[in-house]
Amino acid sequence: MPTTSTYAIWAHSDIQPVDESQRWHYKKAIEDLHNIQPYPIIAIIAGDIVQHKTAEKDYEWFLDVRKKAYIQYWYEIAGNHEWKNMPAYNTYIGKPLHYTVSFGNILFIFMSNERGRPPTYISDQTFNWWKNLVIKNQHKIIITVTHAPLHKSRLLGSFSRNHMILNSERFEEILKKYRVDIWISGHIHLPVWLLMNSRIAPEFNNILFMNVYGIRKDPATNVESRFFFFQEGSDYVIIRLRNHESESFKAMYDIKHKLSHTFLCNGCVPTME
């Protein structure tokens, strides 16, 4: 009997240690990765790697500690904190403000903040770039990654102007007409047990809005992140919340989300454009 392959993607955000004493949060998550099967092939960071303007040492630490993850493919965006020192972000991370990654028939669309202060600003030029990609790639599984969520995602905290994408209605009008499978964001530092950190939105063609925040241990939160498991030949993705401190998945937060298309990979490798 032929076997099917399952591919894991690690999604997290808001690492931003306030000082060196908080670096153990991310270090613990990296160590716990080695307990995950299948091992993640891709890591996605939805913004705010660093906290401060004087960020060079934090970027050096981040790049050094993540080597221990043994993940080859890393894809990041700039959040509002990166904008305190974009020359450092460009030097150490080096990704453009918006880009795409193809992985089999999945198209990831990454859009950074385009200014430093909340709310998240994405230009009309970048919006139109995203819109054209969505319209032209309806034959693919589409996943969008931004730092903040859309206003009408109705994720916990998205009602606040400072915790959403400015002029979200541009994106929301397109989502009513065209299918995007998942929208990944971070930025909202609220614990998962308050619920509404994810929502399937029927009014937007059943997109799954997902806040992946939690890798930093703030008050009332744990060191947590999300793992997306895509199985070859399946039109469902399984998304699981990982508590890295207890080294366990929290089954009560498992999500089985129906995709617009069957996932096809057959040994594919990610390609960035």
N, C-alpha and C positions, 0 to 999 in steps of 0.2 A: 504494500500500500504506500503511495506517495505521502510524504509528510508536508504540512504547511508550516511556513515560517512566520514567527511573530516578531515584530520590531518595536522596541521601546524608545520613546522620546521623553526626555526629562525637561520639564518646564518649571521655571521658578522666576522670582523677581525680587527686587528691593533687598539686596545683600547689605549694602551700606553700613558697615560697622561704624559706630560713633567713635570708638577708640579701639586700641589693640585688645582690650579685655573682652571685646565682643567678637573677635575673630574666630573663636572656638565654635560659634554657631555654624558658620559655613564649613569649617574644617570637619565638624561632626557629620554634616550632610555628605561631604565628599567621602569620608570613611565608610558611611553606611551604604553608599552606592554599590560597594562590592558584595552586598547581600542581595542585590536585585537580579532576578532572572526573568526573561532574557536581559542581558546587560544593555543599557541604553546606547544607541548608536549616535544620537544627536542630543545636544543640550541647547535649550532656548532660554534666554534671559530677557524678560520683558521690562528692562530699564532699571535705573538706580543701582548700579554696581557700587558706587562710592557715595559718601555722605558729604564730604567737605571740598572746598575750593582747592586746598593744598592736597591734591589727590594722588600725586605721583607714587608715594610709598604704598598707598592702598592698592593702586593698580599693579604695582610690582608684586605685592603679596598675593593678590587675586590670581594673577597669571601663574605664579609659582605654585600655589596650593591646588589649583585646578589640574595641574599636570598629574597629580596623584589620582585623578578620576579616570585617566586612560580613555577619555572620550575624544575621538578625532575631530568631530565636527561641532563647532560652537558658533551660535548665531545670537548676536546681541543687538539691542537698540539703546539709544540714549533716552534717559528719562529726564525729569527736571533737575535732578542733582548733577548729572553729567554736564549740564549747561553752565554750571559754576566754573568749569574749566574745560571747554571743548578742545583746546589744543592738546591737553593731556589725554582726553578720550580718543582723539584722532591718532595720537602717537601710540598709545598702548592697545587700543581695540581696533581702530583702523577700518571700521565698516562705514559705508555711506549711510546717509540719513534714511534712505529707503532703498530696498532691494528685494529680490525674490530668491527663493530656494526651491528647487524641484527635487522631489524624492519619490521615485516611481510616478504614480499619477496624483500625488499630492502636490499642490502649489502653496507654499508659504509666502505670504506677503508681509514684509516687515516695514513698519513706519515709525521712525523716531519722533520724539518731540522736536519742534523746530524753534523753540525758544525756552527760556529757563523758568519763567514764573508760571504757576498754575493760573487758569486752567490750561490743559494741554492744547497747544496750537499745532494744527496741521494745515499747511497752505492749500489753497485751491488747486495749485499746480500738482501737488502730491495727491490730493483727492482725485483729480481727473486721471492721473496715472493709475491709481488703485481701481477706479471705476472701469476704465478700459480693460484692465487685467481681469476683473471679475466678469465682465460681459463676454470677453473673448475666450474664457476658460471654463465655461459652464460644463464642459465634458470632464472636468477634473474635480477632485476633492480640494476645496479651498479653505485655507486657514489664515486668518489675519492676526497679526501680533502688533499691539500698541501698548504704550505705558499705561494710559488711563482708559477706562471703558467709555462706551457711548452713553449718553444721557438716558435714553429709553431702554438700555439694557436692564434697568431696574435692579442692578446688582447693589448690594448693601453699600451705601455711601455715594452712589452715583447721582443722587438727587442734589448733591452739593456742587456748585459751580466749579470749585477748585479741584474736584475729583472726577471730572469728566472731560471729554474732548469738546473743545469749543466748536460751535456750529455742527453739532452731531447730526442734525436733521439731514445734512447732505448725504451722509452715509446711510442713514436710516431709510431714506427714500429709495435708494438703490437696493437695499436689503429686502424691501417689499416686493421688488420685481425680479430679483435674481438671487440664486442660492449661494450663500457662503456657509460652510459647514460649522466652523468654530471660530470664535473671536476670543483670543487670549489677551489678557491684560493683567496689570498689577496695580501699584500705586496706592490702593486703598488698604491701609494698615488696620484691618479689623479681623478678629479671629473667626475661623471657619465655623465654630460652634454657634455663632450667632445666626448662621444660615444665610441664604441669599448671596453666597459667594459664587454661585453658578445658577444659570436659568436657561431652559429651552424656551425660545420665544416663538410661539405659533404665528404671531403677527408679522414676523420677519422670516418666513419660510423655514421655521423650525431650526434656526441657528442656535448653537449652544454658546452662550456667553460664559466665560470662565475667568475668575480672578485667581491667579496662581500665587498671590502673595503669601508669605509665611516663613521664608527661609531665615529671616532675622527674628530673634526672640524678643518681641516687645511685650509689655504687660498684657497678661491674659492670653498670650499666644504661645505656640510651640515652634520648634524648628521643623517646618513642614514644606512640602513641595508636591507637585503633581507629576504622575507618570501616565503617559498615553501609550496604550498597547494596541498596535494595528496588526491584524492578522491577514496574511496573504489570502485572497479569495473571499474575504468577509466584507460585508457592508456595514459593520458595526465597529466602533472603537470603544475600548474599555479604558476609563480614566479613574485612577486611584490616588487617594491622598496618602502620602507617606509621612509618618512621624519619625523623624530621623533620631530623636532622642531615645525613643523606645524601640527603634529599629523594627517598626511594624506598620503595615497598612491598616487604615481605619475603614473597615468594610462598610460601615454605615454611610460613608460618603462616596461609595462606588457609583459611577455613572456609566451606563451602557447607552451610547448615543448612535442613532442610525445615521449613516453617511449617505450622501447623495449618489455615490457610486461605490462599487466594489473596489477594495484596495488591491492594486496590482504593483508588484515590485520586482520579484524574481531576481534577487541579488543586487538590486539597484544601489547606487551610491548618491549622496546629495550633491547637487550642482548649484552654485550660486551665480546669479546674474544681476 
